[in-house]
Amino acid sequence: MATTAPSHATPNDLLGVTKTLDLLAPRWSVWVLMTVSSKPLRYAEFKPRLPWLADGQLHPRLRHLTNAGVIERTEYAPRHVTYGLTSRGSALLPVLSVIASWGDTYLEKELVANKHTGAMEPERIAPAQNIDDAVALLAPRHAPPILFALQTRGTATAKTLAAEAMPGYGLTAVYKPLERLVADGLVTAGGTGGYQLTASGRALAPVFEAISAWATAPAPEADSRRTPGPGAAPSQNRSGPWATTPTRLPAPAVPAAPAPRPALTTTAPDGPAWKSGDLFSHQIPARPISAAGGPRR
């Protein structure tokens, strides 16, 4: 069987994908990143853009993303601080676009009534929500190595997956993450005891390639996209270790079915992938749900 693994995949590819998913997994991290994708914002300016996010939730997300080196804190005066993307954060936006495209194509949507015609249509999902829901499926522990192993092999038994994706855990430990991936619609179990990727699981290859390319690219020594104004204090950009936090449990899923990939425009790594007004609006066309359904959100 032909495989869809990234060319010359290495342990570094898997490590980069895992760490990047850990970076994006804490709830609202993607929304905060996309909120500052157009311009730096002061703390108080986040509230009208993310009205449902409490103050106690925003500060930990900003600190988490700043420590990861994708958001920069710039202090101009004691009460004048802005948060904006670093060069590293700006380069992540096209990767988010690839994840959003996968989520829009393969994650199941509910049917809702068109307010103009009354006809039932698939709901339109905001790009940030598509990314959040996709990451929730991919980030749980052991999911990336199992998906990588199946992309490389095409079909594999639980014993093989335990040895390759979870060395040192023993055979029985692999069944729980496998059951979750089957329930999420990314993996299917064959009658002969083998496991393989579904259509939506195979379509993750470009997602993993994009994440790996970003994660393994050399990080810039300094962010040169913005120059502080006269009298501004030096940038307080702090690049630290990747923050790892518990991921959200994905909802139960049904087996996936093939679906066409939508066109989604991305930009060069040094610029934002979305305009300010596009961040949370329903700009990506909704796709019909096939009769077989798709991975649930």
C-alpha positions in Angstrom: 0.0 0.0 0.0 1.3 3.4 -0.9 2.2 5.6 2.1 1.6 9.3 2.7 4.3 10.0 5.2 6.4 13.1 4.8 9.4 12.5 2.7 12.5 11.4 4.7 10.5 11.6 8.0 12.9 11.6 11.0 12.5 11.5 14.8 13.0 15.3 14.7 9.9 15.6 12.5 7.8 13.8 15.1 9.3 15.7 17.9 8.7 19.0 16.2 5.1 18.1 15.5 4.5 16.9 19.1 5.9 20.1 20.6 4.0 22.4 18.2 0.8 20.6 19.1 1.6 21.1 22.8 2.1 24.8 22.1 -1.3 25.2 20.4 -3.3 22.8 22.5 -4.1 24.9 25.6 -7.6 26.3 25.0 -7.8 29.8 23.4 -4.1 29.8 22.5 -4.9 29.8 18.8 -7.5 32.5 19.2 -5.0 34.8 21.0 -2.4 34.1 18.3 -4.8 35.0 15.5 -6.1 38.1 17.3 -2.6 39.7 17.2 -1.8 38.5 13.7 -2.6 41.9 12.1 -1.0 44.3 14.6 0.3 44.4 18.2 -2.4 45.0 20.8 -2.5 46.4 24.4 -4.0 44.1 27.0 -7.2 46.1 27.2 -7.7 45.8 23.4 -8.1 42.0 23.6 -11.4 42.3 25.5 -13.6 43.5 22.6 -12.0 41.0 20.3 -12.3 38.0 22.7 -15.2 39.1 24.9 -15.9 35.5 26.2 -12.3 35.2 27.5 -12.0 36.2 31.2 -9.0 38.2 32.4 -7.8 35.2 34.4 -7.7 33.2 31.1 -6.0 35.7 28.9 -2.9 36.4 31.0 -1.8 32.7 31.2 -2.3 32.3 27.4 -0.2 35.4 26.7 2.5 34.2 29.1 2.5 30.8 27.6 2.8 32.1 24.0 5.5 34.6 25.0 7.6 32.0 26.7 7.3 29.9 23.6 8.7 32.7 21.5 5.8 33.3 19.2 4.4 36.4 20.9 6.5 39.4 21.9 5.8 41.6 24.9 7.0 45.2 24.3 7.0 47.7 27.2 7.0 51.3 26.1 6.1 52.7 29.6 4.9 51.2 32.9 1.3 51.3 31.8 1.9 51.0 28.0 2.6 47.4 27.0 1.8 45.7 23.7 1.7 42.1 22.6 2.4 41.2 19.0 3.8 38.3 16.9 7.5 37.7 16.7 9.0 36.6 13.4 8.6 33.1 14.6 5.0 33.6 15.4 4.3 35.2 12.0 5.9 32.2 10.3 3.4 30.0 12.2 0.3 31.6 10.6 0.5 29.8 7.2 0.8 26.5 9.2 -2.4 27.4 11.1 -4.0 28.0 7.7 -3.1 24.4 6.6 -4.6 23.0 9.9 -7.8 25.1 9.4 -8.2 23.8 5.9 -8.0 20.2 7.1 -10.5 20.9 9.9 -12.9 22.6 7.5 -12.8 19.6 5.1 -12.8 16.7 7.4 -14.4 17.6 10.7 -18.1 16.9 10.9 -20.5 19.9 10.8 -24.1 20.2 12.0 -26.9 21.2 9.6 -28.4 24.7 10.4 -31.1 26.7 8.7 -30.0 29.5 6.3 -31.5 32.6 7.8 -32.3 34.0 4.3 -33.7 30.9 2.5 -34.6 28.6 5.4 -32.8 25.7 3.7 -30.7 23.4 5.9 -27.0 23.9 5.2 -23.8 22.8 7.0 -22.9 25.3 9.6 -20.0 27.7 8.9 -17.1 27.3 11.2 -14.6 30.0 12.1 -11.0 29.2 11.1 -9.8 29.5 14.7 -12.4 27.0 15.8 -11.4 24.6 13.0 -7.8 24.8 14.2 -8.8 24.4 17.8 -10.9 21.3 17.1 -8.3 19.8 14.9 -5.5 20.2 17.5 -7.8 18.7 20.1 -7.9 15.5 18.0 -4.2 15.4 17.3 -2.5 16.6 20.5 -3.4 13.8 23.0 -0.4 11.8 24.2 0.8 9.1 21.8 -1.5 10.2 19.0 1.2 11.8 16.8 3.6 8.8 16.9 0.9 6.3 16.1 -0.3 8.4 13.2 3.3 8.8 12.0 3.8 5.1 12.1 0.7 4.4 10.2 1.6 7.0 7.6 4.9 5.2 7.1 3.6 1.7 7.1 0.2 2.0 5.6 -1.1 -0.9 7.7 0.3 -2.2 11.0 -0.7 -4.4 13.9 -1.1 -3.3 17.4 2.1 -5.1 18.3 4.1 -3.2 15.6 2.6 0.1 16.7 3.4 -0.5 20.3 7.0 -1.2 19.5 7.4 1.7 17.1 5.2 4.4 18.6 5.3 3.6 22.3 8.6 1.8 23.1 8.9 0.7 26.7 5.1 0.8 27.4 4.2 -2.8 26.5 1.6 -4.1 24.1 -1.5 -3.5 26.2 -0.7 0.3 26.6 -1.3 0.9 22.8 -4.9 -0.1 22.7 -6.4 2.9 24.6 -4.8 5.5 22.3 -5.7 3.4 19.3 -9.3 3.1 20.4 -9.4 6.9 20.7 -8.0 7.4 17.3 -10.5 5.0 15.8 -13.4 6.8 17.7 -12.1 10.1 16.4 -12.3 8.8 12.8 -8.6 9.0 12.0 -7.7 5.3 12.2 -9.7 2.2 11.2 -9.4 -1.3 12.5 -9.3 -4.1 9.9 -10.8 -7.6 10.4 -7.4 -9.2 10.4 -6.1 -7.3 13.4 -4.4 -4.5 11.4 -4.9 -0.8 11.7 -4.7 1.8 9.0 -5.5 5.5 8.4 -8.9 6.6 7.2 -9.2 9.2 4.4 -9.1 12.0 7.0 -6.0 10.5 8.7 -4.2 10.2 5.4 -5.0 13.8 4.6 -3.0 14.8 7.7 0.3 14.4 5.8 0.4 18.0 4.6 -0.5 19.2 8.1 2.4 17.3 9.6 4.7 18.4 6.9 3.8 22.1 7.5 4.2 21.8 11.2 7.5 19.9 11.0 8.9 22.5 8.6 8.1 25.3 10.9 9.3 23.5 14.1 12.6 22.5 12.6 13.4 25.9 10.9 16.1 27.9 12.6 14.6 30.4 15.0 15.6 34.0 14.3 17.9 35.6 16.8 15.7 38.7 17.1 12.4 39.9 15.8 13.1 42.7 13.2 9.6 43.2 12.0 8.8 46.0 14.4 10.9 48.9 15.5 10.0 50.5 18.9 9.1 54.2 18.8 11.2 56.9 20.3 11.8 56.4 24.0 10.5 52.8 23.9 12.0 50.3 26.2 13.7 47.3 24.7 11.5 44.4 23.6 10.7 42.0 26.3 10.6 39.0 24.0 11.5 35.9 25.9 12.1 32.6 24.1 11.9 29.7 26.5 11.2 26.0 26.5 8.1 24.7 25.0 5.2 24.7 27.4 3.4 21.4 27.8 -0.1 21.4 29.3 -2.8 18.8 29.5 -4.8 18.7 26.3 -8.6 18.7 25.9 -10.3 15.4 25.4 -11.8 15.1 21.9 -15.5 14.3 21.5 -16.6 10.9 20.3 -16.3 10.4 16.6 -17.6 8.3 13.7 -15.5 6.9 10.9 -14.3 9.4 8.4 -15.2 9.6 4.8 -13.2 11.3 1.9 -14.0 14.9 1.2 -12.5 17.4 -1.2 -10.0 19.8 0.2 -11.2 23.5 0.1 -9.0 26.2 -1.3 -7.5 28.4 1.4 -5.2 31.2 0.6 -2.0 31.5 2.6 0.8 34.0 2.6 4.5 34.0 2.9 5.9 33.1 6.3 6.8 36.7 7.1 3.2 38.0 6.9 -0.2 37.2 8.5 -2.3 34.4 6.9 -5.6 36.3 7.6 -6.8 39.8 7.5 -8.0 41.3 10.8 -11.7 41.0 9.8 -11.3 37.3 8.7 -10.0 35.9 11.9 -13.2 34.6 13.5 -15.7 35.2 10.7 -16.9 32.3 8.6 -14.7 32.9 5.6 -14.0 29.3 4.7 -16.9 27.8 2.7 -18.7 25.1 4.6 -18.5 21.6 3.1 -21.5 19.2 3.0 -21.4 16.3 5.4 -21.2 13.0 3.5 -23.5 10.2 4.3 -20.8 8.4 6.1 -20.1 11.4 8.3 -16.7 12.6 9.5 -14.6 13.1 12.6 -16.6 14.9 15.2 -15.5 18.1 16.8 
